[in-house]
Each structure stands twice: as C-alpha cells, then as structure tokens.
Amino acid sequence: MSNPSAYSKNIRGAFSYCVQQVRSYDYHHYLCLLQLLPDMRKAAFVLRAFNVETARAMDVASDPNTGLMRLLWWQDTIDKLFAKKKVEHPVAQALSSVISDYKISKHWLKRSVDARIKDASREGVIPETIADLEQYAEDTASTMLYMTLQAGGIRSTNVDHAASHIGKASGLLLLLKSLPYHGSRQGRIEYIPADVASRHGLLTTSNGGPEIKIESSEALPDAVFEVASVASLHLQKARELAPTIPPEALPVLLPAVPAQVLLDTLRRRNFNVFDSRISRGIHGISPLWYLLKLKWHAWRKTY
C-alpha cells in the first residue's frame, strides 16, 4: 500500500460518515448502539449505515427505477467487497473493513439487499399474508441483529431465536408507522396484507389488482391492530428466552425497547397510524424519556 496513513484517514472518515448516517436517519437505533461494547459498536454502526443506505434507496430516488438501480448497485457492491475490490463509497469502504475484521457473513448482507430489491419490484402489489411481512422483517431487521451478534463472536441458538423475534417485531411495527408516508406518496396502502385487509373490509379491486385505498381508512386501525398484535407476540416470545441469553448478548437485543415504545404509542393512539403524535420525538415519546427507558433496560440487563 503506497500510503498507509492516507488509507487509515480515509477509513476513519468512512466510519465517521457511517455513525452520522445512523444518527441522522435511524436515531432510535443509534442510541441503542451506544450501549454496545466498543469492539462490537464499530461493526454495528457500519452495518446499520448499510441498512440506512438500502432502506432509503427507494425513498430518495427521483423515480422507482432509479431506486431499484441503487439497490442493484449495492447487490453488486457486496460481491465486489468480498472479492477484495475497492469501491469509492464511504459506507462501502467501512463495510469492507468490517467484513475483513469481523468475518461478517456475505449471506446476511445479500439476503438483506435481496429482500429490499424484491420489495421494490412489487410495483404496488400488496403482500398476501402477515407471514409475507414477517419474512420481509426477518430478512431486513433480524439480519442486522444476526450480523451484530456475529461481529461480537456470539454464537447461541437461543440468542438467534430472540434476535429473530425482535427483528420481526421491529420490522412489522416500523412498516405500520410508515403507512401514512408511503400512502401519501403512492395513493394506496401497501403494507397491510391482503388477508388482513379483506377481514376488515379494506380490500378493493381495480384494473391493477387488489388495493387498499387510503379513503377506506376508517377500518384501518382494526387492521393495524391485527398486525401489531403479531409484533407484540414476537416481543413476548423474545422475552421468554431472556433467562437463556448470555450477558454479552443482551445489549444487542436492546432494539426490543424501541419496538415496545412504538407498540405502546400505537396502542395509546388507538392504532390510528395517521395520528401525527406517533411521529413526534422518538416513536411518540420525548427523546429524554426514550433514552431513560433504554438506559434502564441496559442497566438492568433486560430487553
């Protein structure tokens, strides 16, 4: 390497960029990551920054095709990083270092991007069942926890099961919270499954197939409640595993706390996702109150 000091400076800059991206666009997880041990925290911030990049690809694009191309670029970038090829992007540079230092699995990274690509390619087609949404949450949210555990050298079937449940709960609840945003952009609700929508009289049919119109939102809280109840069950199952979780893994599972905060906020607002108070502060509560909750769980070694 011709200039090791310049390389180190670039990597430090890339890591700083990752931390800032998570702080700016995923603040509730940013505060969770601060509770991790320093060795694990570095990898966790890079992985979350990678998640920010792929999660926002469709939202920041000028049109769906551009967003999809960005996701396909990340799919190709992962292959390049594992082939030891240089990619001029700060998150990719930091990710390359983390892959090398922590032996992060290519399978999890690819699985996350593939799920985003599949979702972006649906072109307004709503999921058939809650199981479809759970799988999407598993592939995107749970994989972040799997890779963080991997970075910490933590191998435990029970921890993996707890991480799976927490990721599914978090993913489902964040999809519910995003309903007004996606609906306002596209004129329809996309993240209520067809079977749930049908049970609550929300499903309509157009030339493009089944749709859930925003105008049908009077029955929407009941459908939101049904999906949120599945998320609640996942949190319950994760906590039932708590006695079997090794102490070093407990901080990784702290994302259960923001998931519970969001669930409690939805409950207080009668599952009306169009209530603007849900988006105030952090998941509907003040940042200070959220931080105190997080610190309390971290201190008590619970999630």
HELIX and SHEET records of a PDB file:
HELIX    1   1 PRO A    4  TYR A   25  1                                  22    
HELIX    2   2 TYR A   27  LEU A   33  1                                   7    
HELIX    3   3 PRO A   38  ALA A   55  1                                  18    
HELIX    4   4 ALA A   57  VAL A   60  1                                   4    
HELIX    5   5 PRO A   64  PHE A   82  1                                  19    
HELIX    6   6 PRO A   90  TYR A  102  1                                  13    
HELIX    7   7 LYS A  106  ALA A  120  1                                  15    
HELIX    8   8 ILE A  130  ALA A  137  1                                   8    
HELIX    9   9 GLU A  138  SER A  142  3                                   5    
HELIX   10  10 THR A  143  ALA A  151  1                                   9    
HELIX   11  11 THR A  157  LYS A  177  1                                  21    
HELIX   12  12 LEU A  179  GLN A  186  1                                   8    
HELIX   13  13 ALA A  194  ARG A  199  1                                   6    
HELIX   14  14 ILE A  214  ALA A  219  5                                   6    
HELIX   15  15 LEU A  220  GLU A  240  1                                  21    
HELIX   16  16 ALA A  242  THR A  244  5                                   3    
HELIX   17  17 PRO A  247  LEU A  253  5                                   7    
HELIX   18  18 ALA A  256  ARG A  268  1                                  13    
HELIX   19  19 SER A  276  SER A  279  5                                   4    
HELIX   20  20 PRO A  287  ARG A  300  1                                  14    
SHEET    1   A 3 ARG A 188  ILE A 189  0                                        
SHEET    2   A 3 GLY A 209  LYS A 213 -1                                        
SHEET    3   A 3 LEU A 203  SER A 206 -1                                        
END                                                                             
